[in-house]
Structures are given as C-alpha cells and as structure tokens.
Amino acid sequence: MADRDLAVFVSFTPENIYYLTAHDTPGYYFYQASVVTPNRPPINVLRRIETTNTLGRSWARLAVGYEDRQDPVEATLGLLRELGVAGKTVGAEADSWFISPKRYQQLQGGIESEGGRLVDASQVIEEQRVTKSAEELGHIRTAARAAERAMRVAIAASRAGTTENEVAAEMSAELIRAGSEYAGLPPFITSGPRTSLAHSTWAGRSYVPGDVLNYELPGVVKRYCAALFRCPGERDRGDQAGNDLGRGPQCDQGGVPQARHGAHAGTPYGILGGDQLCARLGRGPDHVDLGR
C-alpha cells in the first residue's frame, strides 16, 4: 500500500478476503468487501447474516453488516467516511469477478464526491499469496493426502455395473473422512462418452467394460486446495483381472519417469497409449494438440 501511495485498500475477492481476515463462507454471491488501512485491523463489509462468520471465525472480528434491502456500496462508502479515508487515494480490485461495473462506478463516484480518487490496485494481495508459508504448505500437503485417499477409493469402486453416482458417493465420504472441507468446485466424475464433457459431475451413468474414466478430486484444508486428476480405464474383469486401471503398468514403467522437466509432451503421451486412446474415442490429431 505504501509503495502505491494508498490510504486504504478494498478487496472484493473471496480468496483475498480469506487471506486477509480468515472470513470464510460459500455465500460470496452477495457483495462483500474487506477494507484495509495501514494502522488498524481489516474491516469486512458483508451481508448481515454473513457477519457471523467474521465475528466468530476471523482474527480481526470486525464487520459492517448491510441488510438485503440496503445498498452495500453505500455501506462501504459510509465505512470509508468513518475511517476518514473517503477523500484520499483509495485502491480497489478493478478486475475482481465479484464486483459489477455498475457498483465499481458507484464506489468511484462516491469517493470522488468526497474529494478522493479510486485507483486500480488489482493483484496487491495475489502478489503476497504467491509465496507460501510453511503453515500454508502444510495445509496443501494435508489436502493432497485427503485427495489421494479419496482417489484410491474412487478407483477401487469403479467396476462394470456400478454407476457414477455410487463412485461419487464413496469418493465424497472418504474425502470428508480424510479431513477435507467443502470445495469451491465439486469433484468431477465422468465415464465413457461423458469424459469429453468439461467440468461435468456424476450423472448416474452405469459403467461398462472398456470405459475410459475421468476423475478430478479437490482436497481442501483451511481453504487451501490440492486437486488430483486421474484417467483410469474400466476393463472386463474376466479378461483383465488384476489390471483394472487400464494403463497402470505403463505409467509406472515408462510414462511417469518420462514426464520430467524439459521432456517433450509427446514422449510420455505415446508411452501411455495416447494415440490409441484418441482413436478409441473417435478423436483425431486436430482434437489433441501436443505440440508435435
């Protein structure tokens, strides 16, 4: 803030507000802002019902609440006036997904009417978040272990005749048992032709022998996420007993060791049978760009 000559900084981004204050809620579809000044703890501007999460869970425990019928930008301007900074240089996240252009312009107009100016201070918090502390890295590792446990359960539950819903249920239960919290996005569980659908969740489809499977699971601890992605294959157990993961041996013996810094993307892809997989799914080179 000092480097940018800011009297106050306003964040609208849920991840940044959590980083600043530990305020945590999935209710970020309502307006929220964290107002940061150099000499006092951050103050969150929140929907009234959401103030409980700041008061009960954050370290600052400071919040201004607005009712659903009230204007949240006016609540923010009121706080800036109370702090004595509305007429100064106010930095805010202009590129946040969580502030509409109309509200940003309203905030700008209110600050300018007080003799101040609103400047873009995007990426101020992201620049700090890039470097993780030992505690943060510990949360990520714990989340990764939870995702790994859930993935093993999901793969073990993947058999011909079962459904995506049954696999998702087993996986979700293990993810929670392993200590994972709710995620910003759900686990993605698809099979067969549905694996070509981006960000698709379980839909009750029954597995059949030969299915390609697509699993992406998020482990989350203290809002730090570690995602794990796997594409196992369901084989006919009568024909391929003991090798339900399709190309598992190739991964261990050739594919994974080749996936290293400086390697060409096509090398592990070929070892893992990517060409055959594309042909099996009816895909051609125009669908998969490996930089060959």
N, C-alpha and C positions, 0 to 999 in steps of 0.2 A: 504494500500500500504506500509506504513511504517513497519507494522508487518511482511510483506513478503519481505521486503528489495527491493522493486521495484522502479526503477527510473521513470517508465512510465507504464501505463496500457492501453490495447487496447481491446475494446469491439466490437463484431460483431453482437450482438443480438438486434433486433429491440426494444424489450421491455426495455432492459437495456439502449440503446441509448436514448430512450424517457425519461427514468427516470433521466439520467444524464443531458440531454440538452433540452428536450421538442421537439426534432426533430420528426416530425410525417409524415409518408407517407405510402400508401399501396404499394409503389414501392420498397419494400425491396427485390425483386427478383434480383436486381442488388447489387453488392458488396457495403457495407457501413461499416464504422468503426468510432468509437469515440476514440480519443487519449487523455488520461487524464494524466496530470503531477501535482505534488503537489502544484505548485505556480502560476498556470495560468488557465483560463477557459478551458474546453474541446474544442477540435477542431475536427470537423467531416470531414471524407473523404468520398465524395459522388459522384455519377454520376452528371455531371454538371447541368442538369436540376433540380435535387433534391436539389441543394444548396439553391434554393429559399425558401424551407421550413425551413432550418436552419436560413437563413438570415432574414426571415420575421416572424418567429414564435418562435424560441428558445430564451432562455435568454442569451446564450453565443454569438450567432450571428457570430460564427467563423467557416469557412468551407474551405476545399480544394476540388476543383472540378476536375474530370477527364472526358475526352471525351469518347464516346463509343469505339473509336478506340485505346484508350490508356490503359495501364496496371494499374489497380487500386492498386495492391500491390506495384508497383514501386512508385506510388503517396504516398502511406503510408510510404514507406522507405524514400522517399525524405523529408517528414514532420519530421520523426524521426531524420534525419540528421540535418535538420534546427533547431530543438529544442535542439540538442546536446545530445541526449539520445540513438542514434542508437548503440553506443558502450558500453552501460551499460546493466543492467538487465531489460529486457522487459517482462512484464506479459501480457498474452493474453488468451482469452477464447478458449481453445483447444476443448471443447465439444459443441461449438455452432453449430447449424444446418446450419448457414448461412456463413460458411467459408469452402471451399472444402479442402480436404487433400493436393491437389496439391498447392493451394495458401498458405496454412499454412506452408508447407515445403519451398515454395519460400520466404515467410517472414522470416522464420528461417534462411535460407541460407544467405539472405541479411544482417540480423543482425549479424550473426557470421562473415561475411566478414568484418564487421566494428569493430570486436573485442568484440562484446557483446554476450549476450545469451538470448534465448527466453525460458521462463518457463510458465508452465500451471498455469493460475490464474483464472480458472473457478470458478463460484459461488461467486466471490467477491461482485458483485452487488446484486445478488439474496439474499445474507445474509442480506444486508441492506434493501431490499424491503420487507422482511418478516414482519417487524414491520411497521404498517401503522400510518401515522399522522392523526390528526383529520380532516384535509382537505381531505386527501385521502379517509378516511371512509365516509366523506360526499358525495364524488363523487360516491362511490359504492352504498350508500343508494339511491341517486338520480337515478342511473342506475337501481336499483332494482324496484323502483316505476314505471319507464318507462316500464320495462318488465312486471310488474304486470298489468298495464293498457292495454298493447298490448295483454296479455294472455286472459284477460277478453273479449276483443273484438273478439279475435280468437275463443274462445269457443262459444260466442254468435252467431257468424257467421256459426258455424258448424251445419248444418242441412242436412237431407237426400235430395239429389238432387243437392246440391252445390258441388263445386269442390275444390280440394286442392289449386289450383291457386287463386280462389276467396277468400278463407280464408287467404292465404298468403298476398294477396293484402290489405285486410282490416287490418290485423295484422301489416304489414310493415308501412302503413300510420299512424296508431296510435302510433307505436313505435317512428317514426320520430316526430310526433306532440308532444309526451311526452318529447322530448329533447334528444333522443338517437342519437349517431353518428353512422358511419359505424362500423361494427364489423369485427373481424378477421376471423370469420366463419359466414356463413349465418344462418338464422333461419331454423330449421328442422321441416318440416310439412309433416307428413305421415298419411295414413289411411288404415284400413283393413289389407290385407296381406302385404302391404308395410311397416307396422310398424316394421317388423323384419329386415329391412334393416338399417344398422348402418349409421349414418350421411347422411341420404337421405333427399333431399329437395322436394318441391312440384313438381308434375308431371302431373297435370291435371285430376287425378282420381276423379270420382264422388262418393260422399258418399251414402251409402245405410243404411237402418235401421239395427241396430245391430253392426255397425262398431266400432272397437276399434281405437282410435286416439292417435297419438304420437306427442306432440308439445314440442320443446325446443327453447326458445327465448333468445337472448342476449341483455340486455340493456347495453349501453356503454356511459360513460360520461368521458371526458378527458382521454380516453383510459383505464379507469377502468371498468371492465366488471362484471355484475351480471347476471348469467344465471338462467332461471326458466324453470322447466320441469314439464309437466303435461300429464297424460294419461286419458283423458275423454273418454266417450263412447257415440256414437250416437244411440239413441233409437227411435223406431217408435213413433212419437208424438201422434198418435191416441191412442196408447196403454199405453204410459208412459208420458202423458202430465205433464209438470212442473218438470220433473226429467231427463232432457236431459244429465246431466253429469254422468249418469250411477250410479257409486258407491259413489256419493257425500255425501249422508246422513251417510253412514258407515264411511267415512273419518272424519266427524265432531263428530260423536258419539263414535267411538271406535278406528279407525285406527290411526289418528294423535296423540291422547293422549298417545297411546302405543309406539310411535316412540320417545323414550327418551333414555338418556344415561344409558347404562347397560342393555337395553332391548334386548331380543333375536330377531333376524331378522325375524324369522318365526311368531312371535306373530302378529304384525300389518299386515303382509302379509296374514295370514289366515283370519283376520277380514275383510280385504279389498277384499276378494274373489280371492286371487291369484291362488289357486288351480283350481277354476272353469275357470278362465281366461286362464290358461295354457291348460286345456282340450279343451277349445273353439278354441284355436289357433293351436291345434294339437301338443302341446308340452308335454313332459314328465319330470319327475324329473331329467333326465340326461341333460336337457336343462337349468334348472334353479337351481343353487346351492345356497341354503340359509343357509348352514351350519347346517342343521338339523341332 
